[in-house]
Amino acid sequence: MVPKTCSIPECDRRHKARGFCNSHYYHLLKGNLEMRPITPPGRTVDERFWEKVAKGPGCWTWTAAISEDDGYGRFGIGQSVKLSHRVSYELSVGTIPDGMEIDHKCRNRACVNPKHLRVVTSQKNRENHSGPQSNSKTGIRGVYWVAGKRKWGASVNQKGRKYFVGYFNDIQDAAEAVLNRRNELFTHNNIDRRLAS
């Protein structure tokens, strides 16, 4: 595995936190990151960016700074640090409209392959979620135990509304029912659609 390095241009020190090495992270905490170097003459943002990418047959993996908090890559441009998948999209496709997000169709947060990225609303980005919520006790998205009925409950949340799917004796039946209901309601849930086929 390639060790993670600082996202600051020309800094090859080992990543510590939030995309920075120990020294640059200290400057971030002190509020004086404006002292960091800018893109050297003769090297474009495009050149600096793509040299940090390992292009595979599917995903293109970001090999520089990756946040331990959220798993997204970070890349320094001038006086700011940007998410690497957003930079990839802007370099390859164009400007991201205000208020829109970039969704990983592949669900790999370290991927910067422009073919795996799409512009979506926040709601559509949430639809293409893989796995259960962090507080799930069953490990299956939308399935929970209902002690009073001694059955598995299933429901889907969309746009602030909860859609009840039903009660089931078998957890796998509940999982299948909730998957089918998400496929009826959602439009950007690539993972669910692959599971159902």
NORWOLIN-V821232 format. One record per helix or strand of 2 or more residues. SS is the DSSP state (a for helix, b for strand). FROM is the first residue (numbers start at 1). TO is the last residue. Records with the same first field share a line. If there is no record, write none. Layout:
SS: FROM-TO / FROM-TO
//
This chain:
a: 22-30 / 33-35 / 45-50 / 84-92 / 114-116 / 122-127 / 171-185 / 190-196
b: 53-55 / 60-62 / 73-77 / 80-83 / 101-104 / 117-120 / 143-146 / 151-158 / 161-168
//
